[in-house]
Amino acid sequence: MTIERKHTGARMSQIAIHGDTVYLAGQVAESAPAASAGEQAAAILKRIDGLLAEAGSDKSKLLSATIWLADMRDYDAVNEVWDAWVPDGAAPARACVEAKLAFAKYTVEIGVIAAR
């Protein structure tokens, strides 16, 4: 089986597709410096929508999600955005953990795996 990669750089691909499984790199909000955790989450989920569409999938086909928070105090704010975004009955397996992210301006990072 072949592997298709999109938006590939020296370090990573934003999308990797193997068979009917779509893997997205962890996504962060480009507007991070001025955004709250909830606003960052909303921007990330919009970006995920676009990447999934490009891969021939959508959020109703999510299999797994990992959310990294720089501060667990943002859990409720991020969940409010997440809960409004995930379609009823289509919630993926999910983990949400506190972690030191690559850059201090990012307070949220989200990675997903979806079926096509």
Z-matrix of the N, CA and C atoms (Angstrom, degrees):
N
C 1 1.446
C 2 1.531 1 109.00
N 3 1.303 2 116.21 1 141.29
C 4 1.453 3 119.81 2 -179.16
C 5 1.526 4 110.82 3 -88.45
N 6 1.305 5 114.73 4 160.29
C 7 1.456 6 122.43 5 175.52
C 8 1.522 7 107.24 6 -115.59
N 9 1.317 8 116.18 7 127.12
C 10 1.463 9 122.14 8 177.72
C 11 1.521 10 107.88 9 -104.37
N 12 1.327 11 116.41 10 131.62
C 13 1.466 12 121.17 11 178.85
C 14 1.519 13 109.28 12 -122.24
N 15 1.340 14 115.72 13 140.61
C 16 1.467 15 120.77 14 178.83
C 17 1.519 16 109.39 15 -129.11
N 18 1.320 17 114.86 16 148.37
C 19 1.467 18 122.01 17 -178.93
C 20 1.531 19 108.96 18 54.38
N 21 1.320 20 114.03 19 56.63
C 22 1.457 21 121.66 20 -174.68
C 23 1.518 22 110.58 21 -96.13
N 24 1.315 23 115.02 22 133.45
C 25 1.453 24 122.37 23 174.34
C 26 1.516 25 109.10 24 -121.99
N 27 1.305 26 116.44 25 -169.96
C 28 1.459 27 120.87 26 -179.63
C 29 1.522 28 111.87 27 -66.37
N 30 1.321 29 117.27 28 -29.75
C 31 1.463 30 121.55 29 -174.59
C 32 1.519 31 113.82 30 -97.09
N 33 1.327 32 117.25 31 -37.04
C 34 1.464 33 118.94 32 -175.22
C 35 1.514 34 111.00 33 -163.13
N 36 1.338 35 113.52 34 167.38
C 37 1.463 36 122.22 35 171.90
C 38 1.518 37 107.10 36 -109.05
N 39 1.317 38 117.14 37 143.44
C 40 1.458 39 120.31 38 176.08
C 41 1.526 40 110.91 39 -73.57
N 42 1.344 41 116.24 40 -30.22
C 43 1.456 42 122.10 41 179.75
C 44 1.522 43 108.04 42 -133.66
N 45 1.334 44 116.45 43 133.86
C 46 1.464 45 122.21 44 170.26
C 47 1.527 46 106.38 45 -130.32
N 48 1.328 47 115.80 46 129.78
C 49 1.461 48 120.99 47 -178.37
C 50 1.517 49 108.66 48 -121.19
N 51 1.313 50 115.74 49 126.23
C 52 1.459 51 121.79 50 176.33
C 53 1.519 52 107.49 51 -128.70
N 54 1.311 53 116.45 52 114.05
C 55 1.462 54 119.77 53 -175.02
C 56 1.513 55 109.32 54 62.24
N 57 1.312 56 115.98 55 -124.48
C 58 1.464 57 120.75 56 179.44
C 59 1.528 58 111.90 57 -106.46
N 60 1.336 59 116.77 58 25.17
C 61 1.464 60 121.17 59 178.40
C 62 1.520 61 109.44 60 -115.21
N 63 1.329 62 115.64 61 130.96
C 64 1.463 63 123.30 62 -178.40
C 65 1.533 64 108.61 63 -111.04
N 66 1.307 65 116.57 64 124.09
C 67 1.456 66 122.89 65 177.79
C 68 1.525 67 108.35 66 -111.65
N 69 1.317 68 117.32 67 126.96
C 70 1.463 69 120.53 68 175.17
C 71 1.519 70 109.10 69 -106.86
N 72 1.316 71 115.66 70 143.61
C 73 1.462 72 120.87 71 171.79
C 74 1.529 73 108.27 72 -65.04
N 75 1.300 74 117.36 73 158.83
C 76 1.459 75 120.28 74 173.61
C 77 1.519 76 109.20 75 -58.04
N 78 1.325 77 115.90 76 132.93
C 79 1.466 78 121.42 77 -176.48
C 80 1.523 79 110.34 78 -108.65
N 81 1.314 80 115.27 79 141.00
C 82 1.468 81 122.25 80 175.57
C 83 1.519 82 108.31 81 -124.36
N 84 1.320 83 116.48 82 163.87
C 85 1.464 84 121.65 83 -178.67
C 86 1.525 85 110.09 84 -84.36
N 87 1.309 86 116.00 85 126.54
C 88 1.464 87 120.06 86 178.43
C 89 1.514 88 111.80 87 -66.32
N 90 1.336 89 117.40 88 -25.26
C 91 1.465 90 121.88 89 -178.68
C 92 1.527 91 111.33 90 -93.29
N 93 1.307 92 117.77 91 22.11
C 94 1.466 93 123.13 92 -170.33
C 95 1.527 94 116.88 93 -51.14
N 96 1.328 95 121.48 94 -44.12
C 97 1.470 96 118.74 95 -171.04
C 98 1.519 97 115.42 96 -56.21
N 99 1.326 98 117.98 97 -32.22
C 100 1.461 99 119.57 98 -176.38
C 101 1.520 100 112.59 99 -105.80
N 102 1.328 101 117.94 100 8.25
C 103 1.451 102 120.19 101 -171.14
C 104 1.523 103 112.78 102 -109.90
N 105 1.335 104 115.28 103 143.76
C 106 1.461 105 120.67 104 173.14
C 107 1.529 106 108.55 105 -73.55
N 108 1.321 107 117.34 106 170.90
C 109 1.469 108 120.94 107 178.43
C 110 1.522 109 110.73 108 -60.23
N 111 1.316 110 117.92 109 -40.84
C 112 1.458 111 120.72 110 177.65
C 113 1.518 112 112.03 111 -63.61
N 114 1.325 113 116.58 112 -41.62
C 115 1.469 114 120.67 113 178.16
C 116 1.526 115 110.71 114 -67.04
N 117 1.332 116 116.35 115 -39.25
C 118 1.467 117 119.02 116 176.40
C 119 1.519 118 110.25 117 -62.76
N 120 1.328 119 117.44 118 -44.22
C 121 1.461 120 120.81 119 179.47
C 122 1.525 121 110.70 120 -59.58
N 123 1.325 122 117.63 121 -43.89
C 124 1.464 123 121.15 122 179.73
C 125 1.525 124 110.92 123 -61.62
N 126 1.321 125 117.29 124 -42.79
C 127 1.466 126 121.15 125 178.76
C 128 1.524 127 110.90 126 -65.06
N 129 1.314 128 116.65 127 -40.43
C 130 1.465 129 121.06 128 179.14
C 131 1.529 130 110.41 129 -64.15
N 132 1.311 131 117.07 130 -45.43
C 133 1.460 132 120.23 131 -178.52
C 134 1.532 133 111.41 132 -64.69
N 135 1.308 134 117.29 133 -34.62
C 136 1.464 135 120.64 134 175.00
C 137 1.533 136 109.79 135 -64.36
N 138 1.309 137 116.25 136 -41.61
C 139 1.470 138 121.30 137 177.79
C 140 1.534 139 110.36 138 -64.33
N 141 1.332 140 116.17 139 -42.32
C 142 1.467 141 120.61 140 177.82
C 143 1.526 142 110.42 141 -61.15
N 144 1.336 143 117.20 142 -41.82
C 145 1.470 144 120.39 143 176.42
C 146 1.531 145 110.43 144 -54.51
N 147 1.316 146 116.53 145 -46.34
C 148 1.466 147 120.88 146 -178.64
C 149 1.519 148 112.72 147 -65.68
N 150 1.322 149 117.30 148 -42.97
C 151 1.461 150 120.92 149 -179.84
C 152 1.527 151 110.92 150 -67.07
N 153 1.328 152 116.97 151 -41.84
C 154 1.466 153 119.73 152 177.71
C 155 1.526 154 110.64 153 -62.38
N 156 1.328 155 117.31 154 -42.58
C 157 1.463 156 120.74 155 178.40
C 158 1.526 157 110.50 156 -60.51
N 159 1.311 158 116.09 157 -42.54
C 160 1.462 159 120.52 158 178.91
C 161 1.530 160 111.21 159 -61.32
N 162 1.324 161 116.67 160 -31.34
C 163 1.462 162 121.80 161 -179.41
C 164 1.529 163 112.66 162 -88.67
N 165 1.337 164 117.36 163 -0.11
C 166 1.452 165 120.83 164 179.63
C 167 1.516 166 113.54 165 83.58
N 168 1.322 167 116.38 166 29.02
C 169 1.459 168 121.54 167 -179.41
C 170 1.522 169 109.21 168 -134.54
N 171 1.332 170 115.91 169 -173.84
C 172 1.457 171 120.98 170 174.51
C 173 1.529 172 108.97 171 -161.05
N 174 1.314 173 116.21 172 174.23
C 175 1.464 174 121.40 173 -174.17
C 176 1.522 175 113.97 174 -64.46
N 177 1.321 176 118.93 175 -17.50
C 178 1.466 177 120.82 176 177.13
C 179 1.528 178 111.22 177 -73.38
N 180 1.322 179 116.93 178 -10.95
C 181 1.469 180 122.14 179 -177.96
C 182 1.524 181 112.39 180 -109.26
N 183 1.336 182 117.30 181 15.70
C 184 1.466 183 120.21 182 179.10
C 185 1.518 184 110.49 183 -62.61
N 186 1.319 185 115.45 184 137.15
C 187 1.455 186 122.15 185 175.42
C 188 1.524 187 111.24 186 -104.36
N 189 1.334 188 115.16 187 -40.56
C 190 1.456 189 120.86 188 -174.29
C 191 1.524 190 109.87 189 -150.20
N 192 1.313 191 115.62 190 147.78
C 193 1.470 192 121.04 191 175.98
C 194 1.519 193 108.94 192 -142.26
N 195 1.315 194 115.14 193 143.16
C 196 1.463 195 121.60 194 172.86
C 197 1.514 196 107.39 195 -126.00
N 198 1.327 197 115.29 196 128.04
C 199 1.461 198 121.76 197 178.03
C 200 1.517 199 107.63 198 -115.49
N 201 1.324 200 115.55 199 125.39
C 202 1.455 201 121.43 200 175.90
C 203 1.520 202 107.90 201 -108.05
N 204 1.307 203 116.97 202 127.64
C 205 1.464 204 123.16 203 178.08
C 206 1.520 205 109.49 204 -115.07
N 207 1.322 206 116.40 205 134.42
C 208 1.467 207 119.64 206 175.79
C 209 1.521 208 110.53 207 -68.42
N 210 1.323 209 116.63 208 -26.51
C 211 1.467 210 121.78 209 -179.60
C 212 1.525 211 108.56 210 -144.08
N 213 1.320 212 116.94 211 119.20
C 214 1.470 213 121.26 212 -176.95
C 215 1.530 214 111.89 213 -62.61
N 216 1.324 215 118.25 214 -13.54
C 217 1.467 216 119.76 215 175.66
C 218 1.527 217 111.60 216 -65.61
N 219 1.328 218 117.75 217 -15.39
C 220 1.462 219 122.15 218 177.59
C 221 1.528 220 112.70 219 -87.29
N 222 1.321 221 117.53 220 1.23
C 223 1.464 222 123.34 221 -175.89
C 224 1.533 223 112.27 222 -53.15
N 225 1.323 224 117.28 223 -51.22
C 226 1.468 225 120.33 224 -177.46
C 227 1.526 226 112.39 225 -64.76
N 228 1.329 227 117.12 226 -41.31
C 229 1.472 228 120.61 227 -179.65
C 230 1.526 229 110.93 228 -64.34
N 231 1.315 230 116.84 229 -41.42
C 232 1.460 231 120.66 230 179.50
C 233 1.529 232 109.95 231 -70.22
N 234 1.328 233 117.35 232 -41.43
C 235 1.464 234 119.98 233 178.98
C 236 1.524 235 112.10 234 -62.80
N 237 1.300 236 118.27 235 -33.73
C 238 1.464 237 120.98 236 177.76
C 239 1.526 238 110.40 237 -60.02
N 240 1.333 239 115.74 238 -44.16
C 241 1.466 240 120.73 239 178.94
C 242 1.530 241 109.90 240 -70.60
N 243 1.315 242 116.69 241 -44.70
C 244 1.460 243 121.89 242 -179.86
C 245 1.530 244 111.21 243 -58.47
N 246 1.337 245 116.14 244 -49.41
C 247 1.461 246 120.95 245 -176.96
C 248 1.530 247 112.47 246 -61.16
N 249 1.324 248 116.70 247 -34.37
C 250 1.467 249 120.81 248 177.92
C 251 1.533 250 111.43 249 -73.70
N 252 1.321 251 117.02 250 -24.76
C 253 1.468 252 122.34 251 -176.00
C 254 1.523 253 112.96 252 -86.31
N 255 1.318 254 117.93 253 -39.74
C 256 1.465 255 121.53 254 -175.78
C 257 1.535 256 109.72 255 -72.60
N 258 1.338 257 117.24 256 128.35
C 259 1.466 258 119.77 257 178.96
C 260 1.536 259 111.52 258 -64.02
N 261 1.317 260 116.41 259 145.15
C 262 1.463 261 120.89 260 177.14
C 263 1.525 262 109.74 261 -54.93
N 264 1.317 263 115.41 262 132.84
C 265 1.457 264 121.05 263 177.99
C 266 1.509 265 115.06 264 78.22
N 267 1.325 266 118.66 265 3.02
C 268 1.465 267 121.55 266 -176.79
C 269 1.526 268 112.41 267 -121.22
N 270 1.327 269 117.48 268 22.07
C 271 1.466 270 119.86 269 -179.81
C 272 1.531 271 110.00 270 -65.73
N 273 1.330 272 117.47 271 130.63
C 274 1.466 273 120.68 272 179.88
C 275 1.524 274 111.29 273 -81.94
N 276 1.318 275 116.51 274 169.08
C 277 1.463 276 120.08 275 165.28
C 278 1.529 277 105.08 276 -61.13
N 279 1.337 278 118.07 277 139.44
C 280 1.461 279 118.94 278 -171.58
C 281 1.519 280 111.46 279 -146.89
N 282 1.310 281 114.74 280 145.13
C 283 1.460 282 121.99 281 170.73
C 284 1.512 283 107.31 282 -125.81
N 285 1.326 284 116.16 283 144.86
C 286 1.467 285 121.64 284 175.91
C 287 1.517 286 106.88 285 -136.36
N 288 1.327 287 115.43 286 118.23
C 289 1.457 288 120.05 287 -175.01
C 290 1.522 289 111.23 288 -132.47
N 291 1.310 290 115.56 289 157.44
C 292 1.457 291 120.82 290 172.86
C 293 1.522 292 107.87 291 -89.42
N 294 1.325 293 115.58 292 133.25
C 295 1.461 294 120.75 293 -178.74
C 296 1.516 295 110.03 294 -152.23
N 297 1.305 296 115.81 295 152.12
C 298 1.460 297 120.28 296 172.81
C 299 1.526 298 106.69 297 -77.96
N 300 1.324 299 117.03 298 117.13
C 301 1.458 300 121.34 299 -177.75
C 302 1.524 301 110.29 300 -84.40
N 303 1.321 302 116.39 301 166.52
C 304 1.463 303 122.09 302 -172.99
C 305 1.532 304 113.53 303 -58.63
N 306 1.334 305 117.17 304 -35.79
C 307 1.457 306 121.48 305 -179.26
C 308 1.521 307 108.95 306 -133.46
N 309 1.315 308 117.16 307 140.15
C 310 1.464 309 122.57 308 -175.42
C 311 1.532 310 112.81 309 -61.47
N 312 1.334 311 118.07 310 -25.56
C 313 1.464 312 119.90 311 -179.25
C 314 1.525 313 112.48 312 -69.26
N 315 1.327 314 117.68 313 -19.40
C 316 1.460 315 121.29 314 178.41
C 317 1.514 316 109.99 315 -92.57
N 318 1.318 317 116.57 316 129.11
C 319 1.462 318 120.57 317 177.26
C 320 1.525 319 111.78 318 -111.24
N 321 1.334 320 116.34 319 -10.63
C 322 1.466 321 121.88 320 -179.30
C 323 1.520 322 108.87 321 -141.00
N 324 1.337 323 115.71 322 140.18
C 325 1.458 324 122.29 323 169.80
C 326 1.526 325 106.40 324 -138.59
N 327 1.328 326 116.07 325 138.93
C 328 1.468 327 120.56 326 -178.64
C 329 1.517 328 109.38 327 -132.68
N 330 1.322 329 115.83 328 132.19
C 331 1.458 330 122.48 329 174.61
C 332 1.511 331 109.21 330 -123.14
N 333 1.338 332 117.35 331 142.46
C 334 1.460 333 120.54 332 -179.51
C 335 1.523 334 111.46 333 -135.51
N 336 1.314 335 113.81 334 158.31
C 337 1.464 336 123.58 335 170.96
C 338 1.528 337 105.03 336 -127.07
N 339 1.341 338 115.48 337 136.24
C 340 1.470 339 119.90 338 -177.69
C 341 1.523 340 110.63 339 -139.46
N 342 1.315 341 115.70 340 157.71
C 343 1.458 342 121.98 341 170.01
C 344 1.516 343 107.78 342 -82.85
N 345 1.318 344 115.58 343 160.03
C 346 1.452 345 119.53 344 177.56
C 347 1.504 346 110.54 345 -100.25
